[in-house]
Amino acid sequence: MTTHSITTLPQQIFRFAPSPSGYLHLGHAYSALYSWTQAQKNDAQFILRIEDIDTTRCRKEFAEAIYEDLSWLGLKWPDLPRVQSEHMDDYQQALTKLKDHNLLYPCFCTRKEIQNEVQQSGRAPHGPDGLIYPGTCRNLSLSQRERRIAQGDGYALRLNMARACPLAGELYWLDQRKGKIKATPEIFGDIVLARKDIHTSYHLSVTVDDALQNISCITRGTDLFEATHIHRLLQALLKLPVPTWHHHDLIHDDKGNRLAKRHNALAIRELREQGKNPDDIKKMVGLANEG
């Protein structure tokens, strides 16, 4: 078993990476402004990335609105932000590396089939993302897999955690709020890294992108804290550099509900139309004295 130590990157780069599946709201404003101010404090670079791999939900008009809203807030970034849908070859290369180490297997199960399998087993183990895949397709023979693929059965590619974790060894990651964290990706089970309709996943694409863009500190909400266990594993398997993380608090409405893109009344563009200015937005998200 090997132990991978935490390394730091010499160049300080922070990023904001929204998905153009709706208009930005106050929660996004907080995350973008927080990353921007951290970059300013550290004399670092701030970059923007558009995470649009979900072609069923992402729309060009939302991407254009992101540029407009962030510019209105006073944020600046290098021209031509990285757009994930334009770099699918990078994610395919990462998948190929994992395949070469026999870490991926095709899963032909539908969500309904997985639920039925779990119900029949009499136990329903859950992880941070919900129901843990029971491994139905993990032990299919090579001939069974080839036959199903040849007959056109749809499938996703899952990471074999039983193989991946021992290969990666004992892993840790550094969160600027919580300190040194031991990575336990096995709590997720065999995660999906690519699907038939989307040939990558959030976990894979964000890990590859952060490495390619030399991100030194990943700032994002606490809702993604658990996902870092997976990202740390993928970094080790793909031999990628290891940044630090800062998981900031989430913004909630006056009823205590976490903001989501369906909260149109709290969309930045809606607040702009109401006459709010960038300073008003900073006050609303608690960053009035930052920057």
PyMOL commands that set and color helices and strands:
alter all, ss='L'
color gray80, all
select helices_A, chain A and resi 26-41+60-72+84-86+88-100+111-121+142-150+161-168+185-188+202-212+222-224+227-237+264-266+268-273+278-284
alter helices_A, ss='H'
color red, helices_A
select strands_A, chain A and resi 13-16+45-50+82-83+104-107+126-127+130-131+156-159+172-175+179-182+192-194+217-221+244-248
alter strands_A, ss='S'
color yellow, strands_A
deselect
rebuild
show_as cartoon
